[in-house]
C-alpha cells in the first residue's frame, strides 16, 4: 500500500488517497474510535450490496482501516462550487439515493447521518452513500441513542430530551435528512438554519404548516422555482410529525421522480 495524500479529516478518522494493487483508492483510517465501533462499521458496509452504496475493497483484520473506490466530489462541494441544480438533475440524484435507502430499510438498516458530505459522485457522475459510522441494524426489541446525526439534518424527534428512541422511528429520520438534502440541491441553502429548531423562524413556519409563506420566501432566492410536485414531496419529507412523514417507499414512488431525470448537468459541471 502506498499513501499519496490526505483528502479528508474527521473526528474519528482520516481519509487518504492511496494505491493498493496498482489502483488508486480512498483509505479510511480510524483515530479516536473503539474497536467495537470500527468493527461494526466495516461489518455493516460489507453486508450491504447496492450500486449506490460505497463498497469495501480491502480492510484490516483488526478493523483499523478500510479501502474503498476513489470518488471525485461530494454533494456539499458540488453545491458550494456550482450552486443549485436543475429539477431533472435533482430527480436523478433523489432516485439513486432513495433506491439505496429503500434497499437499506428493507433489510432493517438505517444510515443515521445522511447529509450532503456523505453523498459522493465518482468520475462518471454516479452517486454513492458513504460513511456508515453511525449506522445500525435495527432490532425491534432494542432501543438506540436519540441524539445522533448532524444537527441541521436531524429530524425533530431526535432533539427530544429523552435519550433513547425505538427502532420503528429511525427509518423516517433518514427520510427527513434526505428531504433537507434535496431542498438544498434546489435552493442552494438549507430550509432551516439553526440546530435549535424552535428558535428558527423557518422551522416554526414548517411546524405551523404555513407552507405558502415558506415557499414565497425561498422561491425569491432562485431564478426558476421547482414545480408543485417537488414542493409536495418536500412537505411530506420534512413533516415534523414522524407518524405523518413519508416512508422511503413513498418517496421512491412520488410523481416528482420521473423518466425525465438525468445526470447531464452534473457531467458538465464535473467536466466529464
TIZALO-667595 format. One record per atom (N, C-alpha, C, CB): residue in one letter; z negated, y negated, x negated. Coordinates in steps of 0.001 Angstrom, whole numbers, padded with zeros to 6 digits, always signed. Each point is the difference from the previous one (the first is absolute). Glycine has a CB too. Layout:
REM residues N
AZYX ...
***
This chain:
REM residues 272
X+000000+001202-000838 X+000000-001202+000838 X+000000-001259-000877 X-001229+001257+001827 X+002083-002213-001471 X+000062-001270-000729 X-000260-001144+000974 X+001641+000965-001681 X-002733-001722+001459 X-000321-001143+000848 X+000739-001228-000503 X-002263+000971+000533 X+002980-001652+000371 X+000847-001131-000389 X-000680-001341+000224 X+001979+001380+000542 X-002434-001647+000701 X-000599-001299+000310 X-000820+000091+001280 X+001909-001177-001144 X-002869+000258+001286 X-000792-000073+001223 X+000820-000685+001086 X-002156-000072-001330 X+002161+000665+002531 X+000729-000597+001112 X-000896-000270+001211 X+002041+001172-000807 X-003315-000793+000701 X-000936-000257+001100 X-001425+000265-000434 X+001768+000596+001651 X-002713-001327-001052 X-001406+000146-000388 X-000862-000252+001227 X+000483-000730-002389 X-001315+001704+002750 X-000866-000134+001167 X-001444+000276-000346 X+001893+000654+001449 X-002741-000639-000416 X-001436+000212-000198 X-000294+001370-000590 X-000448-001530+001907 X+001153+002558-001443 X-000333+001362-000404 X+001058+000669-000863 X-001293+000159+002071 X+002411-000856-002332 X+001060+000647-000769 X+000900-001037-000658 X-000071+001960+001557 X+000835-001481-002528 X+001033-000819-000635 X+001305+000777+000077 X-001674-001132-001571 X+002779+000415+001806 X+001311+000640+000105 X+000837-000402-001207 X-000118+000009+002540 X+000653+000974-003239 X+000865-000244-001150 X+001367+000624+000223 X-002001-000072-001506 X+003024-000589+000987 X+001308+000642-000074 X-000047+000960-001186 X+001218-002022+001035 X-000719+003221-000840 X-000064+000980-001076 X+001250+000879+000013 X-002521-000015+000115 X+002669+000821-001136 X+001084+000975-000072 X-000612+001393-000071 X+001541-001663-001158 X-001165+002504+002119 X-000437+001393+000032 X+001246+000866+000131 X-002258-000600+001048 X+002425+001532-001969 X+001175+000885+000010 X+001302-000804+000053 X-001370+001772+001146 X+001423-002817-001983 X+001204-000840-000159 X+000338-000814+001250 X+000849+001685-001610 X-001809-001863+002503 X+000245-000745+001237 X-001061-001078+000175 X+001073+002029+001048 X-000648-003255-000661 X-000966-001066+000246 X-000765+000264+001299 X+001475-001633-001239 X-002801+001479+001188 X-000880+000257+001137 X-001046-001099+000076 X+000373+002495-000191 X-001131-002474+001286 X-001191-000850+000122 X-001215+000894-000190 X+001164-001642+001584 X-002057+001231-002460 X-001192+000782-000323 X-001235-000712+000540 X+001113+000934-002074 X-001823-000294+002988 X-001240-000561+000537 X-001169+000637-000735 X+001055-000402+002280 X-001812-000419-003018 X-001159+000458-000751 X-001262-000580+000640 X+001370+000167-002141 X-002298+000703+002496 X-001212-000431+000692 X-000985-000631-000969 X+000332+001808+001688 X-001071-002814-001175 X-001034-000674-000782 X-001373+000324+000601 X+001617-001869-000636 X-002188+000914+001355 X-001322+000176+000604 X+000138+000776+001309 X-000826-002154-001063 X+000922+003471+000946 X+000243+000820+001182 X-000584+001388-000237 X+002106-001305+000562 X-002855+001827+000404 X-000661+001291-000173 X+001020+001142-000020 X-002048-000915+001138 X+001652+002023-001713 X+000863+001182-000057 X+000377+000439+001410 X-001076+000717-002165 X+000139-000789+003086 X+000245+000431+001383 X+001106-000830+000648 X-002395+000726+000183 X+002355-002043-000374 X+001008-000874+000591 X+001359+000170-000668 X-001803-001620+000573 X+001811+001805-001898 X+001264+000236-000712 X+000651+001290+000487 X-000887-001224-002017 X+000069+002249+002123 X+000501+001296+000466 X+000517-000093+001430 X-001616+001158-001522 X+000892-001877+002383 X+000419-000124+001399 X+001358-000683+000112 X-002404-000098+000690 X+002585-001011-001421 X+001265-000727+000080 X+001170+000869-000437 X-001229-002129-000417 X+001065+002813-000704 X+001101+000819-000518 X+000292+001173+000923 X-000619-000662-002329 X-000414+001293+002861 X+000218+001143+000894 X+000651-000433+001310 X-001976+001144-001022 X+001558-002304+001548 X+000629-000503+001227 X+001471-000278-000254 X-002181-001001+000759 X+002475+000307-001833 X+001392-000364-000284 X+000849+001248-000247 X-000777-002190-000972 X+000209+003183+000322 X+000735+001246-000244 X+000261+000776+001288 X-001030+000100-002265 X+000194-000315+003274 X+000156+000740+001255 X+000979-000670+000952 X-002320+000822-000271 X+002736-002059-000030 X+000914-000740+000864 X+001430+000115-000531 X-001855-001601+000630 X+002758+001999+000237 X+001403+000156-000374 X+000864-000759+001001 X-000460+002263-001055 X+000843-003482+000702 X+000813-000813+000896 X+000885-000913-000840 X-001777+000084+001817 X+003031-000326-001382 X+000915-000822-000807 X-000426-001442-000183 X+001767+001457+000796 X-002736-001948+000003 X-000470-001382-000152 X-001447-000082-000477 X+001587-000657+001791 X-002062+001740-002402 X-001323+000015-000630 X+000192+000349-001470 X-001163+000676+002178 X+000551-001463-003060 X+000154+000214-001433 X-000440+001422-000363 X-000376-002468-000436 X+001060+003067-000509 X-000316+001371-000398 X-000573+000030-001414 X+001825+000861+001501 X-002650+000128-001760 X-000568+000184-001333 X+000939+000871-000831 X-002358-000234+000912 X+002697-000254-002097 X+000838+000766-000918 X-000843+000886-000903 X+001704-001820+000061 X-002784+001252-000581 X-000939+000745-000851 X-001378-000608+000179 X+001812+000578-001690 X-002847+000234+001407 X-001361-000548+000027 X-000883+000759-000974 X+000289-000694+002399 X-001341+000030-002813 X-000975+000564-000915 X-000905+000973+000747 X+000077-002086-001415 X-000350+003230+000814 X-000813+001019+000659 X-001442-000460+000231 X+001446+001731-001055 X-001892-002746+000310 X-001322-000591+000227 X+000076-001218+000914 X-000715+000827-002244 X+001880-001061+002811 X+000239-001081+000975 X-000253-001399-000571 X-000628+001605+001787 X+000942-001780-003077 X-000150-001320-000610 X+001230-000878+000209 X-001507+001023-001691 X+002659-000424+001970 X+001228-000757+000195 X+001003+000825+000782 X-000409-001256-002126 X+001406+000557+002672 X+001169+000700+000539 X+001222-000896-000140 X-001442+001298+001630 X+002607-000672-001671 X+001266-000713-000180 X+000856+000139+001252 X-000095+000394-002489 X+000804-001484+002837 X+000882-000031+001159 X+001352-000598-000415 X-001993-000223+001581 X+003003+000346-000739 X+001265-000698-000295 X-000228-001501-000149 X+001267+001767+001261 X-000485-002392-002104 X-000126-001437-000255 X+000679-000781+001120 X-000065+000406-002497 X-000668-001351+003068 X+000528-000834+001073 X+000509-001337-000565 X-001595+001094+001642 X+002328-001841-000804 X+000595-001266-000444 X-000867-001204+000361 X+002252+001035+000249 X-002754-001097+001012 X-000731-001183+000468 X-000801+000389+001242 X+001780-001582-000931 X-002889+000878+001179 X-000729+000231+001251 X+000357-001099+001000 X-001899+001139-001248 X+001519-000924+002509 X+000387-000941+001053 X-000655-001368-000182 X+000290+001934+001546 X-001474-001970-002134 X-000658-001289-000239 X+000817-000825-000984 X-002257+001030+000451 X+002657-000424-001553 X+000827-000705-000990 X+001326-000428+000625 X-001070+001325-001863 X+001620-000477+002708 X+001280-000309+000638 X-000104-001243+000873 X+000582+002430-000038 X-001635-002510+000864 X-000172-001147+000901 X-000311-001271-000784 X-000809+001550+001800 X-000033-001440-002824 X-000330-001171-000822 X+001256-000553-000673 X-002317+000918-000394 X+003188-000025-000046 X+001203-000414-000731 X+001114-000469+000925 X-000610+001611-001779 X+000809-000892+002895 X+001190-000242+000819 X-000288-000543+001399 X+001057+001806-001273 X-002306-001835+001686 X-000318-000499+001339 X+000202+001034+001089 X+000632-002236-000785 X-000658+001790+002034 X+000052+000898+001153 X+001340+000728+000086 X-001590-001510+001202 X+001606+002592-000424 X+001165+000876+000089 X+000633-000052+001388 X-001025+001487-001730 X+002262-001030+001824 X+000710+000062+001276 X-000517+001170+000839 X+002041-001035-001070 X-001831+000943+002384 X-000523+001014+000918 X+000533+001397-000294 X-000198-001771+001715 X+001501+001885-002029 X+000533+001348-000221 X-000541+000624-001281 X+002061-000662+001229 X-002449-000175-002195 X-000664+000509-001206 X-001407+000466+000341 X+001363-001549-001449 X-002099+000739+002213 X-001364+000356+000399 X+000006+001277+000830 X-000659-002427-000037 X+001660+002603+000889 X+000108+001218+000807 X+000076+001231-000889 X+001154-001297+001804 X-000365+001225-002866 X+000158+001149-000882 X-001274+000258-000808 X+002460-000475-000133 X-003106-000590-000323 X-001281+000158-000699 X-001018+000652+000919 X+000490-002016-001420 X-000588+001507+002640 X-000954+000548+000966 X+000312+001458+000303 X-000299-002280+000993 X+001576+002614-000838 X+000386+001376+000306 X-000459+000947-001095 X+001973-000843+001280 X-001736+000474-002537 X-000376+000885-001110 X-001515+000154-000114 X+002080-000689-001202 X-002802-000420+001313 X-001456+000075-000161 X-000657+000657+001218 X+000071-002066-001440 X+000429+001785+002637 X-000581+000642+001184 X+000285+001497-000005 X+000266-002138+001294 X+000890+002540-001811 X+000285+001430-000135 X-001012+000674-000923 X+002436-000460+000390 X-002758-000219-001497 X-000967+000561-000948 X-001390+000087+000619 X+001342-000932-001899 X-001764-000126+002605 X-001322+000022+000640 X-000036+000984+001155 X-000344-002380-000660 X+001449+002522+001381 X+000074+000984+001077 X-000221+001402-000562 X+001585-001487+001291 X-000962+001764-002410 X-000207+001290-000678 X-001453+000166-000418 X+002369-000046-000813 X-002935-000982+000166 X-001385+000087-000452 X-000963+000211+001158 X+000582-001462-001918 X-000447+000658+002962 X-000914+000100+001134 X+000135+001340+000721 X+000116-002480+000254 X+001085+003048-000265 X+000208+001279+000688 X-000727+001145-000691 X+002213-000830+000773 X-002493+000673-002069 X-000751+001036-000725 X-001406-000496-000360 X+002167+000916-000924 X-002619-001932+001672 X-001387-000484-000055 X-000379-000708-001296 X-000546+001850+001500 X+001490-002589-002082 X-000318-000864-001127 X+000133-001456+000434 X+000789+001759-001647 X-001645-002622+001107 X+000170-001443+000157 X+000005-000640-001393 X-001141+000026+002294 X+001900-001112-002423 X+000133-000644-001305 X-001180-000912-000296 X+002476+000119+000228 X-002831-000979+000727 X-001159-000890-000058 X+000180-001233-000901 X-001362+002009+000428 X+002522-002189-001039 X+000224-001230-000771 X+001478-000374+000033 X-001958+000546-001500 X+002551-000516+002696 X+001386-000422+000169 X+000070-001513-000185 X+000484+001936+001585 X+000326-002375-002531 X+000195-001431-000271 X+001293-000171-000767 X-002494-000434-000030 X+002952-000818-000098 X+001272-000274-000671 X+000053+000590-001407 X+000185-002088+001340 X-001291+001971-002075 X-000020+000462-001387 X+000102+001521-000110 X-001369-001998-000573 X+001068+002713+001651 X+000032+001464-000027 X+001262+000580+000627 X-002470-000029+000084 X+003468-000827+000151 X+001325+000453+000417 X+000978-000422-001079 X-000573-000162+002484 X+001193+001130-003142 X+000880-000309-001122 X+001429+000452+000268 X-001950+000201-001541 X+002879-000843+000842 X+001408+000357+000086 X+000464+000518-001355 X+000393-001730+001809 X+000474+002747-001752 X+000594+000465-001249 X+001309-000739-000257 X-001071+002265+000296 X+001809-001843-001282 X+001224-000707-000383 X+001125+000168+001018 X-000656+000318-002369 X+000454+000540+003385 X+000971+000151+001088 X-000470-000686+001276 X+000728+002163-001001 X-001806-002943+000916 X-000594-000707+001142 X-000605+000956+001021 X+001652-001825-000345 X-001998+003025-000072 X-000722+000936+000862 X-001492-000282-000100 X+001801+001758-000290 X-002512-001637+001405 X-001412-000392+000046 X-000941+001188-000158 X+000643-001897+001461 X-001790+001617-002107 X-001012+001023-000233 X-001395-000577+000203 X+001532+001162-001616 X-002390-000413+002291 X-001423-000340+000063 X-000657+000522-001261 X-000026+000073+002543 X-000802-000909-003178 X-000701+000394-001216 X-001509-000206+000190 X+002030-000606-001414 X-002802+000950+000388 X-001441-000247-000125 X-000796+000635+001135 X+000524-002131-001173 X-000920+003372+000957 X-000743+000763+000999 X-001477+000129-000360 X+002088+001250+000522 X-002587-002239-001270 X-001389+000041-000449 X-001026-000072+001112 X+000784-001034-002051 X-000435+000417+003196 X-000923-000105+001131 X+000347+000979+001122 X-000344-002400-000581 X+001381+003192+000381 X+000474+000902+001054 X-000984+001152+000232 X+002371-000594-000594 X-002353+001101+001831 X-000855+001136+000350 X+000771+000942+000907 X-002081-001415-000218 X+001663+002674+000175 X+000451+000988+000969 X-001059+000065+001098 X+001292+001349-001769 X-000889-001543+003000 X-000951-000160+001092 X-000554+001341+000487 X+001211-002075+000665 X-002502+002051-000370 X-000669+001130+000645 X-000776-000567+001183 X-000176+001346-002188 X+000350-000756+003359 X-000595-000565+001215 X-001517-000053-000071 X+001938+000858+001279 X-002545+000001-002065 X-001460+000034-000074 X-000568-000978-001023 X+000108+002374+000691 X+000757-003002-001476 X-000469-000883-001061 X+000093-001463+000403 X+000702+001700-001672 X-001480-002525+000979 X+000085-001443+000154 X+000315-000609-001365 X-001638+000023+001956 X+002199-001244-001938 X+000540-000588-001219 X-000504-001432-000166 X+002044+001463+000187 X-002045-001977-001445 X-000415-001387-000204 X+000877-000946+000813 X-000817+000577-002306 X+000190-001502+003018 X+000740-000916+000865 X+000679-001105-000808 X-001614+000492+001850 X+000897-001080-002779 X+000505-001168-000730 X+000879+000459-001160 X-002052-001337+000640 X+003307+001654-000329 X+000887+000589-000990 X+001409-000560+000191 X-001409+002109-000084 X+001992-002625-000998 X+001343-000556+000085 X+000067-001347-000690 X+000370+001217+002143 X+000710-001934-001918 X+000196-001354-000536 X-000231-000987+001136 X+001672+000809-001760 X-002597-001774+001597 X-000512-000801+001122 X+001032-000513+000995 X-001752-000636-001530 X+002799-000028+001089 X+000928-000616+000944 X+000937+000977+000692 X-000130-001996-001395 X-000018+003276+001072 X+000771+001046+000673 X-000903+000898+000858 X+001659-000050-001893 X-002955-000193+001871 X-000943+000892+000666 X-000104-000299+001489 X-001266+000191-002134 X+001368+000858+002941 X-000159-000131+001449 X-001410-000492+000312 X+001691+001846+000405 X-001871-002556+000722 X-001314-000599+000295 X-001129+001013+000100 X+001201-001783+001182 X-000897+003013-000757 X-001068+000999+000116 X-000549+000422-001359 X+001059+000800+002102 X-000330-001114-003181 X-000490+000314-001339 X-000982-001043-000507 X+002143+001164-000457 X-002249-002284+001153 X-000903-001076-000419 X-001311-000031+000776 X+002002-001293-000627 X-002230+002297+001470 X-001253+000054+000752 X-001164+000319-000935 X+001250+000732+002065 X-002462-001037-001613 X-001178+000174-000855 X-000323+001468-000287 X-000874-002126+000931 X+001144+002992+000023 X-000292+001427-000213 X+000788+000518-001196 X-000450+000313+002464 X-000181+000486-003306 X+000603+000380-001275 X+000988+001145+000087 X-002051-000785-001042 X+002011+001577+002126 X+000874+001166+000078 X+000887-000073+001235 X-001713+001363-001217 X+002829-000620+001171 X+000963+000026+001086 X+000473+001441+000173 X+000729-002408-000451 X-000424+002815+001692 X+000432+001389+000206 X+001486+000153-000326 X-001762+000292+001783 X+002162+000942-001966 X+001357+000292-000461 X+001064-000412+001000 X-000928+001876-001296 X+000625-001815+002599 X+001011-000296+001016 X+000474-001447-000051 X-001022+001750+001428 X+000217-002632-001982 X+000330-001425-000011 X+000849-000420-001194 X-002109-000387+001209 X+002189+001217-002229 X+000563-000462-001264 X+001524-000103-000010 X-001954+001016-001079 X+002629-000163+001816 X+001469-000044-000032 X+000523-001365+000444 X+000065+002470+000452 X-000697-003049+000557 X+000500-001275+000518 X-000296-001164-000935 X-000305+000886+002293 X-000581-000693-003271 X-000198-001055-000999 X+001204-000079-000933 X-002495+000331+000120 X+003159+000791-000374 X+001256-000020-000757 X+001074-000768+000767 X-000592+002208-001062 X+000619-002026+002395 X+000987-000694+000834 X-000225-001503-000054 X+000155+001999+001512 X-001407-002427-001422 X-000328-001430-000067 X+000484-000591-001329 X-002015+000372+001494 X+001712+000309-002589 X+000402-000500-001324 X+001518-000070-000124 X-002093+000965-000987 X+002785+000020+001540 X+001456-000025-000020 X+000531-001172+000820 X+000036+002494-000289 X-000696-002818+001392 X+000383-001164+000793 X-000097-001291-000796 X-000769+001194+002032 X-000282-001320-002840 X-000152-001182-000864 X+001168-000068-000984 X-002530+000107+000216 X+002885+001021-000808 X+001121+000035-000950 X+001288-000469+000654 X-001102+001883-001214 X+001414-001324+002378 X+001260-000311+000665 X+000058-001479+000385 X+000123+002362+000861 X-001252-002911-000425 X-000055-001425+000317 X+000314-000839-001237 X-001699+000465+001798 X+001069-000134-002932 X+000218-000769-001233 X+001457+000088-000438 X-002381+000418-000689 X+003003+000739+000848 X+001401+000146-000383 X+000893-000945+000803 X-000437+002393-000607 X+000059-002638+001871 X+000816-000859+000869 X-000277-001481-000216 X+000031+001831+001670 X-001298-002188-001892 X-000378-001412-000035 X-000360-000514-001400 X-000800+000291+002319 X+000630+000621-003262 X-000318-000425-001359 X-001440-000409-000212 X+002309-000712-000165 X-003149+000918+001183 X-001425-000339-000084 X-000758+000957+000923 X+000493-002471-000526 X-001801+002637+000325 X-000774+000917+000850 X-000265-000588+001384 X-001061+000933-002057 X+000790-000068+003050 X-000278-000476+001356 X-001380-000615+000144 X+001523+001744+000833 X-002415-001440-001733 X-001303-000657-000092 X-000339-000056-001479 X-000781+000816+002313 X-000039-001772-002702 X-000096-000325-001430 X-001403+000084-000571 X+001931-001451+000338 X-002837+002052+000367 X-001368+000062-000506 X-000611+001339+000388 X-000245-002517+000161 X-000499+003101-001090 X-000551+001324+000239 X-001021-000005+001130 X+000387+000539-002395 X-001179-001610+002507 X-000967-000106+001106 X+000769-000521+001203 X-001996-000432-001567 X+002615+001335+002296 X+001015-000368+000986 X-000548-000888+001118 X+001150+002134-000520 X-002458-002009+000824 X-000555-000795+001100 X+000054-001494-000303 X-001498+001914+000583 X+001676-002296-001860 X+000068-001405-000377 X+001438-000471-000196 X-002234+000237-001072 X+003187+000618+001391 X+001410-000335-000171 X+000616-000317+001358 X+000149+001476-002049 X+000423-002663+002193 X+000529-000404+001303 X+001178+000862+000427 X-000760-002321-000461 X+001525+002828-000496 X+001126+000867+000358 X-000505+001335+000537 X+001426-001108-001755 X-002479+001626+001108 X-000569+001262+000501 X-000610-000211+001381 X-000460+000761-002361 X-000211-001867+002571 X-000576-000282+001316 X+001084-000117+001071 X-001911-001169-001120 X+003088+000670+000741 X+001122-000069+000937 X+000465+001401+000379 X+000702-002204-000986 X-000682+003115+000006 X+000368+001393+000277 X-001027+000658+000910 X+001161+000138-002219 X-002435-000317+001898 X-001076+000619+000791 X+000046-000462+001444 X-001416+000136-002048 X+001700-001406+002259 X+000036-000544+001357 X+001354+000202+000687 X-001687-001678-000720 X+002583+002408+000030 X+001314+000341+000564 X+000849-001231+000336 X-001033+002067+000915 X+000844-003146-001651 X+000824-001197+000195 X+001239+000110-000895 X-002053-001420+000573 X+002871+002419-000272 X+001122+000330-000863 X+001087-001069+000004 X-000501+002384+000413 X+000728-003010+000720 X+001027-001039+000040 X-000345-001125-000974 X+000499+000567+002404 X-001763-000956-002410 X-000451-001029-000932 X+000146+000486-001436 X-001607-000877+001724 X+001271+002111-001964 X+000095+000604-001335 X+001446-000044-000505 X-001961+001507+000531 X+002889-001007+000286 X+001400+000054-000426 X+000612-001388-000132 X+000202+002214+001113 X-000591-003134-000249 X+000526-001367-000100 X-000309-000616-001356 X-000269-000261+002467 X-000914+000552-002987 X-000378-000534-001301 X+000834+000638-001111 X-002330-000410+000854 X+002363+001737-000902 X+000646+000672-001129 X+001522-000092+000047 X-001936+001541-000084 X+002512-001601+001280 X+001464-000087+000095 X+000549-001275-000635 X-000117+001343+002093 X-000708-002372-002179 X+000429-001250-000620 X+000096+000109-001530 X-001058-001225+001907 X+000503+002306-002462 X-000046+000137-001455 X+001274+000587-000580 X-002440+000270+000185 X+003275+000364+000653 X+001197+000656-000516 X+001232-000444+000781 X-001383+001972-000716 X+002533-001798+000095 X+001252-000501+000585 X+000419+000797+001235 X+000698-000755-002274 X-000820+002096+002193 X+000428+000852+001118 X-001156+000914+000404 X+002420-000070-000790 X-003203-000295+001808 X-001120+000833+000437 X+000476+001367+000501 X-001265-002082+000601 X+000459+003117-000743 X+000358+001338+000478 X+000138+000039+001520 X-001184+000980-001971 X+001878+000047+002459 X+000195+000171+001433 X-001260+000525+000667 X+002425+000417-000398 X-002370-000313+001716 X-001169+000375+000798 X-000496+001405-000311 X+000821-001509+001782 X+000083+002443-002134 X-000430+001364-000326 X-000956+000002-001190 X+002174+000888+000888 X-001851-001701-001893 X-000872-000094-001171 X-001376-000517+000408 X+001999-000404-001482 X-002030-000630+002300 X-001270-000603+000395 X-000829+000950+000855 X+001074-002248-000099 X-000420+002992+000966 X-000711+000991+000811 X-000631+001067-000895 X+001589-000412+001919 X-000855+000851-002924 X-000523+001011-000921 X-001207-000532-000766 X+002300+000980-000215 X-002197-002191-000315 X-001103-000593-000747 X-001243-000133+000879 X+001651-001238-001434 X-001469+000786+002661 X-001142-000175+000908 X-000715+001323+000240 X+001177-001919+001098 X-000440+003016-001063 X-000607+001310+000230 X-000566+000620-001270 X+001579+000315+001876 X-001053-000711-003030 X-000541+000509-001270 X-001241-000770-000431 X+002302+000693-000667 X-002354-001995+000999 X-001158-000826-000360 X-001003-000110+001151 X+001464-001286-001568 X-001335+002121+002567 X-000939+000027+001126 X-001433+000178-000532 X+001799+000972+001534 X-002698-001910-001241 X-001369+000105-000524 X-000763+001231+000517 X-000010-002482-000160 X+000310+002908+001372 X-000672+001157+000595 X+000727+001267-000442 X-000764-001373+002006 X+000137+002208-002853 X+000707+001181-000515 X+000415+000984+001093 X-001285-000270-002097 X+000573+000284+003227 X+000380+000914+001079 X+001319-000411+000650 X-002422+000465+000405 X+002795-001742-000540 X+001254-000509+000567 X+001097-000141-001053 X-001338-001204+001721 X+000971+001289-002980 X+000967-000180-001080 X+000971+001177-000050 X-001693-001333-001302 X+002916+001054+000889 X+001012+001050-000145 X-000449+001068-000991 X+001782-001672+000540 X-001365+002895-000285 X-000053+001056-001002 X+001243-000134-000880 X-001326+001559+001549 X+001352-000839-002657 X+001187-000053-000857 X+001191+000639+000716 X-001457+000076-002068 X+001206+000869+002981 X+001091+000595+000781 X+000660-001054+000885 X-001185+002222-000021 X+000387-003081+000629 X+000552-001059+000855 X+000764-001036-000825 X-001889+000350+001617 X+001376-000653-002803 X+000720-000913-000893 X+001372+000581-000329 X-002182-000838-000973 X+002187+002105+000607 X+001212+000663-000440 X+001078+000068+001080 X-001409+001312-001546 X+000999-001328+002823 X+000951+000104+001117 X+000304-001349+000648 X-000846+002300+000403 X+000306-003374-000954 X+000150-001313+000634 X+001449-000487-000077 X-002387-000538-000587 X+002861-000190+001604 X+001382-000504+000018 X+000366-000897-001180 X-000135+000141+002443 X-000860-000746-003107 X+000318-000849-001149 X+000728+000783-001089 X-002005-001402+000521 X+001643+002679-000681 X+000643+000828-001022 X+001307+000537+000579 X-002248+000638-001044 X+003369-001121+000526 X+001313+000386+000527 X+000894+000502-001128 X-000225-001692+001854 X+001387+002167-001472 X+000961+000495-000984 X+000700-001125-000759 X+000332+001990+001442 X-000648-003236-001074 X+000615-001140-000684 X-000689-000307-001332 X+000647-000926+002231 X-001764+001584-002487 X-000770-000315-001202 X+000733+000452-001269 X-002115+000208+001340 X+001871-000906-002429 X+000587+000378-001285 X-000761-000676-001132 X+002260+000299+001078 X-001932+000101-002293 X-000677-000540-001182 X+000930-000838-000868 X-001514+001968+000043 X+002646-002403+000510 X+000953-000770-000799 X-000614-001287-000537 X+001846+000962+001365 X-002680-001624-000545 X-000644-001233-000453 X-000872+000255-001218 X+000035-000867+002342 X-000786+001972-002317 X-000861+000319-001131 X+000825+000305-001247 X-001730+000881+001584 X+002827-000201-001416 X+000848+000322-001140 X+000553-001259-000650 X+000589+002169+001081 X-000232-003143-000262 X+000469-001286-000533 X-001123-000695-000766 X+001639-000218+001909 X-002835+000182-001318 X-001129-000679-000642 X-000403+000679-001304 X-000789-000724+002251 X+000963+002051-002298 X-000402+000747-001190 X+001156+000178-000987 X-001703+001183+001389 X+002861-001795-001068 X+001192+000104-000865 X+000432+001445-000235 X-000703-002112-001107 X+000664+002899+002182 X+000403+001404-000086 X+001484+000116+000308 X-002315+000765+000663 
***
